[in-house]
Amino acid sequence: MTSSISVFFPAYNDGGTIASMVVSALLTLRELTDDYEVIVVNDGSSDYTAAVLDELARVYARVRIVHHQMNKGYGGALRTGFSTATKELVFYTDGDAQYDVRELKVLYPLLTDGVDMVNGFKISRSDPWYRTVIGRIYHWTVKIAFGLQLRDVDCDFRLMRRAIFERVYLESNSGVICVEMMKKIQDAGFKIAEAPVHHFHRAYGRSQFFNVRRIWHVGRDLLKLWIQLVLHKS
């Protein structure tokens, strides 16, 4: 018997890519299960994302949209997605199409009995050189500081059992939520498998996390998280 699946996308100014992501998700899910839903969390977008999403929901019965009236940050969008999902399994990736949602089919067979989550890792990063450098520094910094046993901390291509969140409570509103999530899931003793996935050049929009202006804010949030989860182990 196949498991039911919720797929969700956090979206911020992803009007040029989100429609293809949703349609690809629907086509992929039909191959995996009869019980599925696709959710998009529009995190206060200022482009035409909202209009595209409302039309998708009108056309496709299994598509649900949550609109944040104001931008709550990447962490806020993820927390909304996890709380909105209703199926046994939850998969998410970003709405900017830097990952191919069809590769959910690579992760799905690995979620066997005894495995609670499958985390993707990038085969090769398709970003400008400066983002690649920042990404590598970020990866090794958080991996060492938080003791994470992952090949790719910064790969937002994840399939997991929704039951994880009966024991793991997420609080971050910024992009460091991924570190918080993986640290808490790992420390709770959940079994994590990993799978290679492709990463593509961003064709539309701009990164909201890895840019020079936000490095200081990311560092501040990471320090607060490290104090909470490592120093105080709360």
Secondary structure, 3 states (H helix, E strand, C coil): CCCCEEEEEEECCCCCCHHHHHHHHHHHHHHHCCCEEEEEEEECCCCCHHHHHHHHHHHCCCEEEEEECCCCHHHHHHHHHHHHCCCCEEEEECCCCCCCHHHHHHHHHHCCCCCCEEEEEECCCCCCHHHHHHHHHHHHHHHHHHCCCCCCCCCCEEEEEHHHHHCCCCCCCCCCHHHHHHHHHHHCCCCEEEEEECCCCCCCCCCCCCCHHHHHHHHHHHHHHHHHHHHCCC
